[in-house]
Amino acid sequence: MGSDIQKVHVVNPVVELDGDEMTRIIWKDIREKLILPFLELQIEYYDLGLEHRDATNDEVTLAAARAIKRHHVGIKCATITPDEASSEEQHLTQWVFFS
């Protein structure tokens, strides 16, 4: 791609909510190949991967929601909602299941 392409300037920041597993990889390719070469924009990034949500006691999810409310736009990748078995397997601290 030639450098003679002028990027479109996006006025408002975009909130990026990264996800888990393959969505993280696919989204990175989309962002790097199909968005950033054509748009000049400010991205406010939040890692909503399962491990980071657990490490922050899900505070990152609330912060991301506040950012979307503030900027009026967000792009969210798919995330994992753990079940009891995966919660135990990954030693998650905040996901409690009751019988």
Secondary structure, 3 states (H helix, E strand, C coil): CCCCCCCEECCCCEEEEECCHHHHHHHHHHHHHHHCCCEECCEEEEECCHHHHHHCCCHHHHHHHHHHHHHCCEEECCCCCCCHHHHHHCCCCCCCCCC
